[in-house]
């Protein structure tokens, strides 16, 4: 039977109707649900029978045979079920770690220098120092040969050079027409020393 702890009030008629519905279903008839003949007459199709027409699904096809018998303890087969759970958890962990490693590898490799940048670095390293006004090799200007940091300020009058421009593909100062290579070394124009 259905029991609800509630104060009598606005819900009282509904609680009584629910109690009456359950009782009538257990008794096998539903005639008590219909109001008495007269002015309150309601068609029999208008009465809802608390979803009694829905069948409860049977999940025994999805259960392991060891745990379908209600009289048998499920502790007897707990070891094999636990092994399966550990196997699934371990496999999921391996797949997740591999996916995370792949994402991190792709992210880090996307930050490495591309082929055209590596070619440009090789071109700048191969410049003949005797052609430069202020001859300095990149190895002499940096602490770590993997990095070169160039401050983009023209040493002539402090103008800001335009990157990736000029005759040498490095920097071009629009103020007086100085041309620098990608390493910031002066190659042409009124300037005489290296950028930054």
C-alpha angles and dihedrals in degrees: 000000000000117000125190127178104219140134116251109257140102092343095052097096091049093049090051091049091051091049090049092048093053093045093050093049091052090048091052102243136086101194092103089066093065117084119244118275113275137068093339094056113147128190114254092238091061094067116093115214100206096264095297090148092069115096118219109242119245112228097180090111088064097045125089113256090237093066102040096084108085092200094056122079114246089213089080092068097034093104095060092043091049091050090053091049091050091048093052092045092049093048091048090050092051092049092047093049092048091050091049091049090051093050093049092046092051091047094049094044090052088063095055121101116277124230094263092052091049089050091051091050091051090049092052092047090052095056113124106243092213089068092060126091091213102030112209128143119222089242089061093050102049137058094212118032091212090069136048121178117195122192105217101223122118110235092212100071104342097263120155110248121221111248122233092016139103132060094301100045094245120087134335124199108212093195097073105355103258115165122208132185124236090274091057095251117145112249106163139005138047095310117100106187138055122275113255 
